[in-house]
Amino acid sequence: MDMHYYWRVFRRHLPYVLILAVIGAGVGVAIALALPPVYRAEAILIVESEQIPDELAASTVKTGEIEALQIIRQRILSREILLELANEQKLFTDDPTLSADDKVKDLRERIDIITAGGSGRGPQTATIVTVGFRDAIPQLSAQTANEVVTLILQENVRMRTNVARQTQEFFTQEVDRLELALSGVSSRILNFQENNLEALPDSLEFRRSQQAAIQERLLQLRREKNALQDRRDQLVTLFEATGQTGLETRGGVTTLPRQRARPEEQQLADLRREYDRLSATLSPSNPRMGLLLSQISAAEAAVAALPAESAPLGSTDERSLEMSLFDLRVADINAQIRYIEDQSNDAQARMAAISKTIEETPGNAVTLATMERDYENLQEQYNLAVANMARAETGSMIESLSRGQRISVVEPAIAPEQPNSPNRPLIAVGGLIGGLATGILIFLGLELTNTSVRRPQDLERKLQITAFETIPYMTTHREVHFKRVSMLVTLGVLFVGVPLALWYVDQNISPLQPLFERILEKAGLGKFL
């Protein structure tokens, strides 16, 4: 590559490159001067920790500092709040035709909420919040920034008090629900105990002792019944054999007339009396009782084998008296037997009822234990909910008194004295660099696309020949004069006509400021506005 040739060509086009650089610089200066000054007011906030130690009383709002600030920022930058802010501060009175979406977009770009510090991976530091707002009027920028600060403080208080109140309401509802559930389970337990009063597990031992006592009572009644039956049978046998009841009245006292009984009969009566006496203490299965029964059977057989004894002499009144005494003795014994049978039937019914309750007790114990376990679980949940409700009430009180985590203003926004943007020198330098870069790019594009013959090397390469000598192009004085006049006219048009045209368009057709701002934003230079 012949660098000397390209350098000469570049020097020949250098005036045009410089013209474009000057034009770019002029456009940059024009834009820098045309853009209105923007003032940025800034307020500083700090997030303070809880005023009351957690060991004494803890707040129920556990949202982290950074998370809470992010939530507040999103709520502040919502469409509804931004439009209300624009109406209150009258930010767009100079452009009433601006749509609501454009207003919201513009405010989101002009409001800055920047968070620094806080708890992160490194050491914990204080959380600082910087709130800024940009506007062409210094007082309005400070006023709007302070209004945004007020919205942040109000939203922080509202968010924390709402969370605390919702927590308190939740645990209050939970306590009411668990209290109702406890009442229901308690009522079911009470109804179950009332309906199964005789079959509850706590009275099982008492009922078993009752069952054993009734069993002993039944045995005793059975023995008494057997004794009475034996006495009745003995009385009937004696009366049928002797015609007497075995009793006689002497001096107002009824006694047994032993002199009238034969020896076999006397022995049978003695054995029966002995059996009646022992039956009160011994069971029928006792060997002694069995021996007595066998002796009684033998005596009864001996008495039955005796010849019939002639009826004793006596008057008809004595016979009637014996008959009456016999009937009375038999009726009395039968009454006693019926009474014992009634007592036995009652005892057996009571025994069946107690046995049934004993059989039902295991199932009732399982059911009652299940309900009591449910009651205990609900009671634990209820106690925990009551404790949580008390903590929630304390936390709500802390937040209502602003004794929890809060945001306070360290430095309110004041009207700035110097504009924050645009950076006019930087825009002017950017225009100069842009014009210079445009001229260089045009030069490179023209050289790369120019395929005409301008050097001997081009002639030899295209025609495949060797040149003996080259004659340079000779410019006349007229051509030189024409080029100079053309350059001067071009410079005049560029430096005079273009600014006048831009001024005319800006004043009479359409403002050029929004166009310049969009161009800078698309070029990535919007931060310098």
Secondary structure as a PSIPRED ss2 file (coil, helix, strand):
# PSIPRED VFORMAT (PSIPRED V4.0)

   1 M C   1.000  0.000  0.000
   2 D C   1.000  0.000  0.000
   3 M H   0.000  1.000  0.000
   4 H H   0.000  1.000  0.000
   5 Y H   0.000  1.000  0.000
   6 Y H   0.000  1.000  0.000
   7 W H   0.000  1.000  0.000
   8 R H   0.000  1.000  0.000
   9 V H   0.000  1.000  0.000
  10 F H   0.000  1.000  0.000
  11 R H   0.000  1.000  0.000
  12 R H   0.000  1.000  0.000
  13 H H   0.000  1.000  0.000
  14 L H   0.000  1.000  0.000
  15 P H   0.000  1.000  0.000
  16 Y H   0.000  1.000  0.000
  17 V H   0.000  1.000  0.000
  18 L H   0.000  1.000  0.000
  19 I H   0.000  1.000  0.000
  20 L H   0.000  1.000  0.000
  21 A H   0.000  1.000  0.000
  22 V H   0.000  1.000  0.000
  23 I H   0.000  1.000  0.000
  24 G H   0.000  1.000  0.000
  25 A H   0.000  1.000  0.000
  26 G H   0.000  1.000  0.000
  27 V H   0.000  1.000  0.000
  28 G H   0.000  1.000  0.000
  29 V H   0.000  1.000  0.000
  30 A H   0.000  1.000  0.000
  31 I H   0.000  1.000  0.000
  32 A H   0.000  1.000  0.000
  33 L H   0.000  1.000  0.000
  34 A H   0.000  1.000  0.000
  35 L C   1.000  0.000  0.000
  36 P C   1.000  0.000  0.000
  37 P C   1.000  0.000  0.000
  38 V E   0.000  0.000  1.000
  39 Y E   0.000  0.000  1.000
  40 R E   0.000  0.000  1.000
  41 A E   0.000  0.000  1.000
  42 E E   0.000  0.000  1.000
  43 A E   0.000  0.000  1.000
  44 I E   0.000  0.000  1.000
  45 L E   0.000  0.000  1.000
  46 I E   0.000  0.000  1.000
  47 V E   0.000  0.000  1.000
  48 E E   0.000  0.000  1.000
  49 S C   1.000  0.000  0.000
  50 E C   1.000  0.000  0.000
  51 Q C   1.000  0.000  0.000
  52 I C   1.000  0.000  0.000
  53 P C   1.000  0.000  0.000
  54 D C   1.000  0.000  0.000
  55 E C   1.000  0.000  0.000
  56 L C   1.000  0.000  0.000
  57 A C   1.000  0.000  0.000
  58 A C   1.000  0.000  0.000
  59 S C   1.000  0.000  0.000
  60 T C   1.000  0.000  0.000
  61 V C   1.000  0.000  0.000
  62 K C   1.000  0.000  0.000
  63 T C   1.000  0.000  0.000
  64 G C   1.000  0.000  0.000
  65 E H   0.000  1.000  0.000
  66 I H   0.000  1.000  0.000
  67 E H   0.000  1.000  0.000
  68 A H   0.000  1.000  0.000
  69 L H   0.000  1.000  0.000
  70 Q H   0.000  1.000  0.000
  71 I H   0.000  1.000  0.000
  72 I H   0.000  1.000  0.000
  73 R H   0.000  1.000  0.000
  74 Q H   0.000  1.000  0.000
  75 R H   0.000  1.000  0.000
  76 I H   0.000  1.000  0.000
  77 L C   1.000  0.000  0.000
  78 S C   1.000  0.000  0.000
  79 R H   0.000  1.000  0.000
  80 E H   0.000  1.000  0.000
  81 I H   0.000  1.000  0.000
  82 L H   0.000  1.000  0.000
  83 L H   0.000  1.000  0.000
  84 E H   0.000  1.000  0.000
  85 L H   0.000  1.000  0.000
  86 A H   0.000  1.000  0.000
  87 N H   0.000  1.000  0.000
  88 E H   0.000  1.000  0.000
  89 Q H   0.000  1.000  0.000
  90 K C   1.000  0.000  0.000
  91 L C   1.000  0.000  0.000
  92 F C   1.000  0.000  0.000
  93 T C   1.000  0.000  0.000
  94 D C   1.000  0.000  0.000
  95 D C   1.000  0.000  0.000
  96 P C   1.000  0.000  0.000
  97 T C   1.000  0.000  0.000
  98 L C   1.000  0.000  0.000
  99 S C   1.000  0.000  0.000
 100 A H   0.000  1.000  0.000
 101 D H   0.000  1.000  0.000
 102 D H   0.000  1.000  0.000
 103 K H   0.000  1.000  0.000
 104 V H   0.000  1.000  0.000
 105 K H   0.000  1.000  0.000
 106 D H   0.000  1.000  0.000
 107 L H   0.000  1.000  0.000
 108 R H   0.000  1.000  0.000
 109 E H   0.000  1.000  0.000
 110 R H   0.000  1.000  0.000
 111 I E   0.000  0.000  1.000
 112 D E   0.000  0.000  1.000
 113 I E   0.000  0.000  1.000
 114 I E   0.000  0.000  1.000
 115 T E   0.000  0.000  1.000
 116 A E   0.000  0.000  1.000
 117 G E   0.000  0.000  1.000
 118 G E   0.000  0.000  1.000
 119 S C   1.000  0.000  0.000
 120 G C   1.000  0.000  0.000
 121 R C   1.000  0.000  0.000
 122 G C   1.000  0.000  0.000
 123 P C   1.000  0.000  0.000
 124 Q C   1.000  0.000  0.000
 125 T E   0.000  0.000  1.000
 126 A E   0.000  0.000  1.000
 127 T E   0.000  0.000  1.000
 128 I E   0.000  0.000  1.000
 129 V E   0.000  0.000  1.000
 130 T E   0.000  0.000  1.000
 131 V E   0.000  0.000  1.000
 132 G E   0.000  0.000  1.000
 133 F E   0.000  0.000  1.000
 134 R E   0.000  0.000  1.000
 135 D E   0.000  0.000  1.000
 136 A C   1.000  0.000  0.000
 137 I C   1.000  0.000  0.000
 138 P H   0.000  1.000  0.000
 139 Q H   0.000  1.000  0.000
 140 L H   0.000  1.000  0.000
 141 S H   0.000  1.000  0.000
 142 A H   0.000  1.000  0.000
 143 Q H   0.000  1.000  0.000
 144 T H   0.000  1.000  0.000
 145 A H   0.000  1.000  0.000
 146 N H   0.000  1.000  0.000
 147 E H   0.000  1.000  0.000
 148 V H   0.000  1.000  0.000
 149 V H   0.000  1.000  0.000
 150 T H   0.000  1.000  0.000
 151 L H   0.000  1.000  0.000
 152 I H   0.000  1.000  0.000
 153 L H   0.000  1.000  0.000
 154 Q H   0.000  1.000  0.000
 155 E H   0.000  1.000  0.000
 156 N H   0.000  1.000  0.000
 157 V H   0.000  1.000  0.000
 158 R H   0.000  1.000  0.000
 159 M H   0.000  1.000  0.000
 160 R H   0.000  1.000  0.000
 161 T H   0.000  1.000  0.000
 162 N H   0.000  1.000  0.000
 163 V H   0.000  1.000  0.000
 164 A H   0.000  1.000  0.000
 165 R H   0.000  1.000  0.000
 166 Q H   0.000  1.000  0.000
 167 T H   0.000  1.000  0.000
 168 Q H   0.000  1.000  0.000
 169 E H   0.000  1.000  0.000
 170 F H   0.000  1.000  0.000
 171 F H   0.000  1.000  0.000
 172 T H   0.000  1.000  0.000
 173 Q H   0.000  1.000  0.000
 174 E H   0.000  1.000  0.000
 175 V H   0.000  1.000  0.000
 176 D H   0.000  1.000  0.000
 177 R H   0.000  1.000  0.000
 178 L H   0.000  1.000  0.000
 179 E H   0.000  1.000  0.000
 180 L H   0.000  1.000  0.000
 181 A H   0.000  1.000  0.000
 182 L H   0.000  1.000  0.000
 183 S H   0.000  1.000  0.000
 184 G H   0.000  1.000  0.000
 185 V H   0.000  1.000  0.000
 186 S H   0.000  1.000  0.000
 187 S H   0.000  1.000  0.000
 188 R H   0.000  1.000  0.000
 189 I H   0.000  1.000  0.000
 190 L H   0.000  1.000  0.000
 191 N H   0.000  1.000  0.000
 192 F H   0.000  1.000  0.000
 193 Q H   0.000  1.000  0.000
 194 E H   0.000  1.000  0.000
 195 N H   0.000  1.000  0.000
 196 N C   1.000  0.000  0.000
 197 L H   0.000  1.000  0.000
 198 E H   0.000  1.000  0.000
 199 A H   0.000  1.000  0.000
 200 L C   1.000  0.000  0.000
 201 P H   0.000  1.000  0.000
 202 D H   0.000  1.000  0.000
 203 S H   0.000  1.000  0.000
 204 L H   0.000  1.000  0.000
 205 E H   0.000  1.000  0.000
 206 F H   0.000  1.000  0.000
 207 R H   0.000  1.000  0.000
 208 R H   0.000  1.000  0.000
 209 S H   0.000  1.000  0.000
 210 Q H   0.000  1.000  0.000
 211 Q H   0.000  1.000  0.000
 212 A H   0.000  1.000  0.000
 213 A H   0.000  1.000  0.000
 214 I H   0.000  1.000  0.000
 215 Q H   0.000  1.000  0.000
 216 E H   0.000  1.000  0.000
 217 R H   0.000  1.000  0.000
 218 L H   0.000  1.000  0.000
 219 L H   0.000  1.000  0.000
 220 Q H   0.000  1.000  0.000
 221 L H   0.000  1.000  0.000
 222 R H   0.000  1.000  0.000
 223 R H   0.000  1.000  0.000
 224 E H   0.000  1.000  0.000
 225 K H   0.000  1.000  0.000
 226 N H   0.000  1.000  0.000
 227 A H   0.000  1.000  0.000
 228 L H   0.000  1.000  0.000
 229 Q H   0.000  1.000  0.000
 230 D H   0.000  1.000  0.000
 231 R H   0.000  1.000  0.000
 232 R H   0.000  1.000  0.000
 233 D H   0.000  1.000  0.000
 234 Q H   0.000  1.000  0.000
 235 L H   0.000  1.000  0.000
 236 V H   0.000  1.000  0.000
 237 T H   0.000  1.000  0.000
 238 L H   0.000  1.000  0.000
 239 F H   0.000  1.000  0.000
 240 E H   0.000  1.000  0.000
 241 A H   0.000  1.000  0.000
 242 T H   0.000  1.000  0.000
 243 G C   1.000  0.000  0.000
 244 Q C   1.000  0.000  0.000
 245 T C   1.000  0.000  0.000
 246 G C   1.000  0.000  0.000
 247 L C   1.000  0.000  0.000
 248 E E   0.000  0.000  1.000
 249 T E   0.000  0.000  1.000
 250 R E   0.000  0.000  1.000
 251 G C   1.000  0.000  0.000
 252 G C   1.000  0.000  0.000
 253 V E   0.000  0.000  1.000
 254 T E   0.000  0.000  1.000
 255 T E   0.000  0.000  1.000
 256 L C   1.000  0.000  0.000
 257 P C   1.000  0.000  0.000
 258 R H   0.000  1.000  0.000
 259 Q H   0.000  1.000  0.000
 260 R H   0.000  1.000  0.000
 261 A C   1.000  0.000  0.000
 262 R C   1.000  0.000  0.000
 263 P H   0.000  1.000  0.000
 264 E H   0.000  1.000  0.000
 265 E H   0.000  1.000  0.000
 266 Q H   0.000  1.000  0.000
 267 Q H   0.000  1.000  0.000
 268 L H   0.000  1.000  0.000
 269 A H   0.000  1.000  0.000
 270 D H   0.000  1.000  0.000
 271 L H   0.000  1.000  0.000
 272 R H   0.000  1.000  0.000
 273 R H   0.000  1.000  0.000
 274 E H   0.000  1.000  0.000
 275 Y H   0.000  1.000  0.000
 276 D H   0.000  1.000  0.000
 277 R H   0.000  1.000  0.000
 278 L H   0.000  1.000  0.000
 279 S H   0.000  1.000  0.000
 280 A C   1.000  0.000  0.000
 281 T C   1.000  0.000  0.000
 282 L C   1.000  0.000  0.000
 283 S C   1.000  0.000  0.000
 284 P C   1.000  0.000  0.000
 285 S C   1.000  0.000  0.000
 286 N C   1.000  0.000  0.000
 287 P H   0.000  1.000  0.000
 288 R H   0.000  1.000  0.000
 289 M H   0.000  1.000  0.000
 290 G H   0.000  1.000  0.000
 291 L H   0.000  1.000  0.000
 292 L H   0.000  1.000  0.000
 293 L H   0.000  1.000  0.000
 294 S H   0.000  1.000  0.000
 295 Q H   0.000  1.000  0.000
 296 I H   0.000  1.000  0.000
 297 S H   0.000  1.000  0.000
 298 A H   0.000  1.000  0.000
 299 A H   0.000  1.000  0.000
 300 E H   0.000  1.000  0.000
 301 A H   0.000  1.000  0.000
 302 A H   0.000  1.000  0.000
 303 V H   0.000  1.000  0.000
 304 A H   0.000  1.000  0.000
 305 A H   0.000  1.000  0.000
 306 L C   1.000  0.000  0.000
 307 P C   1.000  0.000  0.000
 308 A C   1.000  0.000  0.000
 309 E C   1.000  0.000  0.000
 310 S C   1.000  0.000  0.000
 311 A C   1.000  0.000  0.000
 312 P C   1.000  0.000  0.000
 313 L C   1.000  0.000  0.000
 314 G C   1.000  0.000  0.000
 315 S C   1.000  0.000  0.000
 316 T H   0.000  1.000  0.000
 317 D H   0.000  1.000  0.000
 318 E H   0.000  1.000  0.000
 319 R H   0.000  1.000  0.000
 320 S H   0.000  1.000  0.000
 321 L H   0.000  1.000  0.000
 322 E H   0.000  1.000  0.000
 323 M H   0.000  1.000  0.000
 324 S H   0.000  1.000  0.000
 325 L H   0.000  1.000  0.000
 326 F H   0.000  1.000  0.000
 327 D H   0.000  1.000  0.000
 328 L H   0.000  1.000  0.000
 329 R H   0.000  1.000  0.000
 330 V H   0.000  1.000  0.000
 331 A H   0.000  1.000  0.000
 332 D H   0.000  1.000  0.000
 333 I H   0.000  1.000  0.000
 334 N H   0.000  1.000  0.000
 335 A H   0.000  1.000  0.000
 336 Q H   0.000  1.000  0.000
 337 I H   0.000  1.000  0.000
 338 R H   0.000  1.000  0.000
 339 Y H   0.000  1.000  0.000
 340 I H   0.000  1.000  0.000
 341 E H   0.000  1.000  0.000
 342 D H   0.000  1.000  0.000
 343 Q H   0.000  1.000  0.000
 344 S H   0.000  1.000  0.000
 345 N H   0.000  1.000  0.000
 346 D H   0.000  1.000  0.000
 347 A H   0.000  1.000  0.000
 348 Q H   0.000  1.000  0.000
 349 A H   0.000  1.000  0.000
 350 R H   0.000  1.000  0.000
 351 M H   0.000  1.000  0.000
 352 A H   0.000  1.000  0.000
 353 A H   0.000  1.000  0.000
 354 I H   0.000  1.000  0.000
 355 S H   0.000  1.000  0.000
 356 K H   0.000  1.000  0.000
 357 T H   0.000  1.000  0.000
 358 I H   0.000  1.000  0.000
 359 E H   0.000  1.000  0.000
 360 E H   0.000  1.000  0.000
 361 T H   0.000  1.000  0.000
 362 P H   0.000  1.000  0.000
 363 G H   0.000  1.000  0.000
 364 N H   0.000  1.000  0.000
 365 A H   0.000  1.000  0.000
 366 V H   0.000  1.000  0.000
 367 T H   0.000  1.000  0.000
 368 L H   0.000  1.000  0.000
 369 A H   0.000  1.000  0.000
 370 T H   0.000  1.000  0.000
 371 M H   0.000  1.000  0.000
 372 E H   0.000  1.000  0.000
 373 R H   0.000  1.000  0.000
 374 D H   0.000  1.000  0.000
 375 Y H   0.000  1.000  0.000
 376 E H   0.000  1.000  0.000
 377 N H   0.000  1.000  0.000
 378 L H   0.000  1.000  0.000
 379 Q H   0.000  1.000  0.000
 380 E H   0.000  1.000  0.000
 381 Q H   0.000  1.000  0.000
 382 Y H   0.000  1.000  0.000
 383 N H   0.000  1.000  0.000
 384 L H   0.000  1.000  0.000
 385 A H   0.000  1.000  0.000
 386 V H   0.000  1.000  0.000
 387 A H   0.000  1.000  0.000
 388 N H   0.000  1.000  0.000
 389 M H   0.000  1.000  0.000
 390 A H   0.000  1.000  0.000
 391 R H   0.000  1.000  0.000
 392 A H   0.000  1.000  0.000
 393 E H   0.000  1.000  0.000
 394 T H   0.000  1.000  0.000
 395 G H   0.000  1.000  0.000
 396 S H   0.000  1.000  0.000
 397 M H   0.000  1.000  0.000
 398 I H   0.000  1.000  0.000
 399 E H   0.000  1.000  0.000
 400 S H   0.000  1.000  0.000
 401 L C   1.000  0.000  0.000
 402 S C   1.000  0.000  0.000
 403 R C   1.000  0.000  0.000
 404 G C   1.000  0.000  0.000
 405 Q C   1.000  0.000  0.000
 406 R E   0.000  0.000  1.000
 407 I E   0.000  0.000  1.000
 408 S E   0.000  0.000  1.000
 409 V E   0.000  0.000  1.000
 410 V E   0.000  0.000  1.000
 411 E E   0.000  0.000  1.000
 412 P C   1.000  0.000  0.000
 413 A C   1.000  0.000  0.000
 414 I C   1.000  0.000  0.000
 415 A C   1.000  0.000  0.000
 416 P C   1.000  0.000  0.000
 417 E C   1.000  0.000  0.000
 418 Q C   1.000  0.000  0.000
 419 P C   1.000  0.000  0.000
 420 N C   1.000  0.000  0.000
 421 S E   0.000  0.000  1.000
 422 P C   1.000  0.000  0.000
 423 N C   1.000  0.000  0.000
 424 R H   0.000  1.000  0.000
 425 P H   0.000  1.000  0.000
 426 L H   0.000  1.000  0.000
 427 I H   0.000  1.000  0.000
 428 A H   0.000  1.000  0.000
 429 V H   0.000  1.000  0.000
 430 G H   0.000  1.000  0.000
 431 G H   0.000  1.000  0.000
 432 L H   0.000  1.000  0.000
 433 I H   0.000  1.000  0.000
 434 G H   0.000  1.000  0.000
 435 G H   0.000  1.000  0.000
 436 L H   0.000  1.000  0.000
 437 A H   0.000  1.000  0.000
 438 T H   0.000  1.000  0.000
 439 G H   0.000  1.000  0.000
 440 I H   0.000  1.000  0.000
 441 L H   0.000  1.000  0.000
 442 I H   0.000  1.000  0.000
 443 F H   0.000  1.000  0.000
 444 L H   0.000  1.000  0.000
 445 G H   0.000  1.000  0.000
 446 L H   0.000  1.000  0.000
 447 E H   0.000  1.000  0.000
 448 L H   0.000  1.000  0.000
 449 T H   0.000  1.000  0.000
 450 N C   1.000  0.000  0.000
 451 T C   1.000  0.000  0.000
 452 S C   1.000  0.000  0.000
 453 V C   1.000  0.000  0.000
 454 R C   1.000  0.000  0.000
 455 R C   1.000  0.000  0.000
 456 P H   0.000  1.000  0.000
 457 Q H   0.000  1.000  0.000
 458 D H   0.000  1.000  0.000
 459 L H   0.000  1.000  0.000
 460 E H   0.000  1.000  0.000
 461 R H   0.000  1.000  0.000
 462 K H   0.000  1.000  0.000
 463 L H   0.000  1.000  0.000
 464 Q C   1.000  0.000  0.000
 465 I C   1.000  0.000  0.000
 466 T C   1.000  0.000  0.000
 467 A C   1.000  0.000  0.000
 468 F C   1.000  0.000  0.000
 469 E C   1.000  0.000  0.000
 470 T C   1.000  0.000  0.000
 471 I C   1.000  0.000  0.000
 472 P C   1.000  0.000  0.000
 473 Y C   1.000  0.000  0.000
 474 M C   1.000  0.000  0.000
 475 T C   1.000  0.000  0.000
 476 T C   1.000  0.000  0.000
 477 H H   0.000  1.000  0.000
 478 R H   0.000  1.000  0.000
 479 E H   0.000  1.000  0.000
 480 V H   0.000  1.000  0.000
 481 H H   0.000  1.000  0.000
 482 F H   0.000  1.000  0.000
 483 K H   0.000  1.000  0.000
 484 R H   0.000  1.000  0.000
 485 V H   0.000  1.000  0.000
 486 S H   0.000  1.000  0.000
 487 M H   0.000  1.000  0.000
 488 L H   0.000  1.000  0.000
 489 V H   0.000  1.000  0.000
 490 T H   0.000  1.000  0.000
 491 L H   0.000  1.000  0.000
 492 G H   0.000  1.000  0.000
 493 V H   0.000  1.000  0.000
 494 L H   0.000  1.000  0.000
 495 F H   0.000  1.000  0.000
 496 V H   0.000  1.000  0.000
 497 G H   0.000  1.000  0.000
 498 V H   0.000  1.000  0.000
 499 P H   0.000  1.000  0.000
 500 L H   0.000  1.000  0.000
 501 A H   0.000  1.000  0.000
 502 L H   0.000  1.000  0.000
 503 W H   0.000  1.000  0.000
 504 Y H   0.000  1.000  0.000
 505 V H   0.000  1.000  0.000
 506 D H   0.000  1.000  0.000
 507 Q H   0.000  1.000  0.000
 508 N H   0.000  1.000  0.000
 509 I H   0.000  1.000  0.000
 510 S C   1.000  0.000  0.000
 511 P C   1.000  0.000  0.000
 512 L C   1.000  0.000  0.000
 513 Q H   0.000  1.000  0.000
 514 P H   0.000  1.000  0.000
 515 L H   0.000  1.000  0.000
 516 F H   0.000  1.000  0.000
 517 E H   0.000  1.000  0.000
 518 R H   0.000  1.000  0.000
 519 I H   0.000  1.000  0.000
 520 L H   0.000  1.000  0.000
 521 E H   0.000  1.000  0.000
 522 K H   0.000  1.000  0.000
 523 A C   1.000  0.000  0.000
 524 G C   1.000  0.000  0.000
 525 L C   1.000  0.000  0.000
 526 G H   0.000  1.000  0.000
 527 K H   0.000  1.000  0.000
 528 F H   0.000  1.000  0.000
 529 L C   1.000  0.000  0.000
